Amino acid sequence: MFENLESTCLQQYPKFEILFCIAEETDQALTVVEELIQKYPQVDAKVIVGEEIVGPNPKVNNLMRAYKSAKYDILWVLDSNVLVDPGTLARAVDALQTPPKPGKRPIGLVHHVPFAHVRERSFGSRVEGAFLNTNHAKMYIALNILAFDSCVTGKSSMYRRSDIERVNADLKAKPLPPLDEPARAVGSRKGYGMAAFGKFMAEDNMIGMAVWHELGLRHDLSCDIAENAIGRMSFMDYVWRRVRWIRVRKKMVLAATVLEPFTESAVVGLLTAWAVRYFVGLPMWLFLLTHFSIWFVMDLDIQTALAGQPIPKSEQWQFFLAWWTRELCALPIWAVAIVGSTVVWRGRKYKVLANGEAMKVDDESFSRKGRRDNYEPLSQGP
């Protein structure tokens, strides 16, 4: 965690502040943050301890006080398990402030491709890393290039607070405020601003959708990556994490979620192999061998491009096994996820409602063997 948080202190930008958001004084991250503040006295940084409860989403609750007290209008929200290059802030600000080309909408949000750095060599962690660095990365990049709609994860995203203050998550277009309208205090407009997203499980994508649909602003996918450190994760941790987010997506974008299996290598390969055998007579095993080989090479190329270097030889077989596991388990995991609406997040059980809203099912900690949240023990936003 120290290295991740330290990367924000090393940003090459003339003027910024860092607000480390910690929900409770007992959080072990507090010691790490205090050590960083002492190590970099020249950096305008402070820690904010305590939540403002605005909904069931703990990340939004943790961000609220920093959101209101931040000195500057441009906000960069980073998860604590994300490591960034020293030039990431400057490049993201440049992208956000770049004037639009003729016929293009202005940019209202800048975000980064998550890239998994597997520090704990457990099997579940490796499968999660293979998923994020291949299937997730290529879909994330493709959807943002096509730009049919918003597609944002909250590992690293930047936007203007003044824009967030104008949205209320109803995804209906909002008129521009009059030029002579007096400035409002942050959070003074009920139902608007960051607090409006506290009721959603996937607040990151809802913020992106609000900026896209309510304000008519587009997104920019930065050239940098958000290096996402993955802790120890069992295989079942991986499974239930995927189930959780599929169930959330089902409530937000049902059609896309229903069609999701048809983007997977196993489903595409089996259907195409059957068709080729029926019409051409080519043996299914021969087509599938060629199909999966090409698919793997393409995914390996994505992994290498994002990492900036090939996978070390000592880890290639582990990656191959993790990739195969991910590909073969994608359909069974989707089948389990598509028929339910309850999820476990940070030790608590929730029911996912319409549009991705969340309702806590019980008030006590809920645990099931193998389920842990291996991400986001702390949220921060410079």
N, C-alpha and C positions, 0 to 999 in steps of 0.2 A: 504493500500500500504506500509506503514512504516514497518509493520511486515514482509511482503514478502521480501522487499529489505534488511531488517536487517538480514534475514536468510543467505544471502550471506556473510555478514560480520562475521558471527559466524562459518564459515567452519573450521573444524579441519584439517588443512593442513599447512605444514611448510612455503610454499612460494607461494604467488599468488597475483595478482592485480585484482581490480575491476574497470571496466570502465562503468559508467552509461551513457547511450546514450539518449539524449533528443533532439528532432527535433527543438524545438523553445524555446526561453527564457521565453515565456509566459506560458509554460506548468507548471501546479501546482505541478508537481512532482519535479521540481527543488528545491523547498523549503524543501521537504522531504529528498532529496538526500543530500543537504547541511547540514541538521541537523544530518543525519547519519555520514557524514564525520567528523563532530565535535565530535560526540559521540564516534567514534572509530578511534582516531588518529593513533593507532598502525597498522591499516589496510592500505595497499597500495591501496588507492582508489582515483579516481578523476572523475569529470563529464565532458563529451564532449557534447557541445551544437552545433547543426547544422547538416544539412544533406549534403551528396554528392549525387546528383541526377544521378543515373545510369539506371533508368527504372521506370516503374509505380508502383513498389512494395515499399510502404513507409517504411516497416520494413528493407529491404535491404538498402535503402537510409540512414536510420537512423544508421545502423550498420557500414557503410563503413569507416568512420573516425577511429572508434575504431578498426576495423579489421586491418587497416594499421598500427596503432600506438601501438598495443598490444606488450608488452615486450616478451611474451613467445609464443612458437609455438602451444601449446595445447590451444584451445579456447572452452569455455563452454558458450553457448548462452542460456540465460534464459529470458522468458517474465516477465514483472513486476508484473503480477498477480499470480506468482508461488511462493509457499513456499516450502523450502527444508530442510531436516534434516541436522544437522551439519556434519555428516559423508558422505554426498552424493558426494561431490567433490572427496574425497580420494578414495572412492569405484569406482567411474567412471574412474578415472585416472588409478587405478589398472587394471580395465577391459580393458581399451584402450591399455595398455602396456603389457598385458599378452601375452607371446609367444604362437603362435598357436600350437595346437596339430598336430601330423602327419596326413597329408591329409587334413587339414583344412586351410582355407585362414586366413591371419592376420585380426585383427579387425581394422577398419578404422573409426568407428562411434559408440558412446555409447549414448543411449537415455533412457527416462523414461516414464512409463505409466502415462498419465494425470489422476488425480483423482479430481473430482469436489468437492469443498467445497462451499456449497450454503450459502452465508452470508445474502443475501437479500431474504426474504421468499415470493417472488412473484411467481405466478403459472408458468410462463415461465421459471424462474430460476430453479424451481423444476423439470420441464420436461427436461431441459438441463442437470441437474445433474443426473437424472435417465438414460438418454441416455449415458452420458460419463462413468458412473460407472457400467453400465451393458452391453448393446449391443456393444458400442464402445470398452470398455475394453476387453471383451472376444474376439472380432474379432482382435483387435490390438495384444493381446498376442498370439492368435492362429497363425496369419499370421507371426509373428516374430519367433515363435517356428518352424513352417514349413519351413520358410526362402526360399520360392520360388523366392522372389524378395524383393526389398526394400519396407518397410512400416514404415515411420517416420513422426511424428509430431514435430513441432518446439518449443513446450513449454519448453523443456529442452533437449538439444543435445550437444554433445562434439565431436570434431574432431581436426585434426591437420591443421593449416593454410598452412603448406607446401604441404599437400595433396590437399587442395582446390585450391592452386595456379597451380596445374597440370591439372585441369579439366575445361571444357568449356561448359558443359551441352548438348553436342551433343550425349552423351551416347555411344560413340564408344571407344573401348579399346585403352588406351594410353600406349606407351612403357615406360619402366623405364628410367629415365634420366641417362646419363653416370656418372660414379663415379667422373670423373674429371671435370664435368660441373661446372662452377663458379656459385656462388649464385646470384640469381636475386633479385632486389628490389621488395618488395611486391607491386603487382598491376602493374608491369611494362610490363607484357605480355598482350597485348590487346586481349580482348575476353576471358580471363581466370580469374580464381579467383572468389571471391565473387561477383564482378560486373556482371559476366555472368548470375547471377540468378535474377538480378533486373527486368527482363522482365516477370518473372513468378508470377502468383498469389500464388501458393503453393511452395514457394522457399524452404521450409523445406524438402518436399518429393523429390524435384528435386535435392537438395544437396545429399540426401541419395542415390538416383538413380545414380547420377554421381560417388559417391564414390564406389558404388557397381559395376556398369557396366564399367566405364572408368578406374578405378584403380584395379578392381578385389578384393576389400576388403569387408569383411562382417561387419555386425552390431552386437552389443550386447545390449540386453535389460536389463538394470540394475535392481537389486533387489529393489531399492528405487522407490518411486513414486514422481511425480511432482504435489504437491497439488495446484490445480487450483481454485483460488477464482473467483466466479461468482457473478457479480453485478446484479442490478435489471434488469429484462428482462421480457417483456410481452410475451404472448404466440405467437404473430405474430413475435416478435423478434426471437424467437426460430425457427419458421417456415422458415423465410427468411434466417436465418443463415444456416440451413440445405440445403435449396434450393441452396444457393451459393456454398457450397462445393460439392454438388452432381454435379452441372454443371461444376465445375473445374475438378472433377474426371472423368467425362464423356469425357473430352478432353484429359485426360492423360491415362486412362485405360478404354476404351470403353466397352470391353467385360465384365470386372468385374462389371462395373456400371450397365450394362443391366441385369446381372444376380443377382444383389444385392437383389431384392425383394424376391428371393427364399431362402434367409438366414433369412427372417423375420418370426416371430412366426405366424402372421395372415395368410400369404400366405401358409406357410408350413402346418399349421393346417387345413385350409380349403381344400387344395388339398388332404391331407392325409385322412381327415375325409370323403370326398366324395369317395375316393378309398376304404376305409375300409367298408363304408356302401354298396358300390356296390358289393364287393367281399365276405364280411363276414356277412353283414346285421346289423352291430352295428349302433345304432342311432348316427347321427352326433353330436347331443348336448352332448351325453355322452362322445364321444371321445374328443370333443373340451374342455369340462370341465376338463378332465384328462390332456390333452395336455397343456393347458394354466397354470394349477396348477403346473405341473412339470417344465415348462419353467420359471415360476415366481420364484419358489424355487431355481432353478439353478442361475438365475440372482441375487437373493437376497444373495446367497452364495458368488458370485463374489464381490458384493458390500461390504459384511462383511469382506471378506478376504483382500481387498484393504484398507479398513478403519481400520482394526485391531480391530474392535469392532462392535457389532450389532447396528442397527439403534435404537435410543431411542424410547421407547414406545409412547412418545408424538408425534413422527413424522412418525410412521409407516403407518397410514392411508393416510397421505399426499404423502408419497413415493408410496404407492400402487396406488393411483389415478394418480400420475404423470407417473408411469410406464405404466399403462393401456393406458393413453393418447398417450404416445410415441409409443407404439406398434400398436395401431389402426390408428394412423395418418401417420405411416411410408410410407405406399403405396401411399396414396394421395399426400404426399409431394414429393415422388419420381416421381410421374406422372407429377406434375407441373414442377419439375426441369428438367426432361429429354427432354422436348420439347423446352427449351430456352437456350440462351447463354449469356445473360446479367446478371450482378450481381451488387449489391451495397455493397461497402466496405468502411468503414470509411467515410461515407457521400458522396462518389463519385460513379459514375456509370461507369462500365467497361464492355467490351465485352471479353469473354474468347475465345482465338484463339487455334489453334492446339498446342498440347503438354502442355496445361495449361498456355500459354503466355497470357498476359493481354494487352488490349488496352483501354485507357481512352476514353469514349464516349463523354464527355463534359468536359470543363475546370472549370465549376462552381460547387459549392457544390450541390449535388443531394440528396434530402431527400424524403422519403415516410413515411406516417404515420406508427409509430410503428417500424421503422428500425433504429437501433443504433448498434454500435459495442460495446459490453459489455466486450470486452477483449482488452488486449494489448494497453493501453494508452501510454505505454513506453516500450522500449526494452532495455535490458542490457546484457552485456557479460563479465564475469570475465575471 
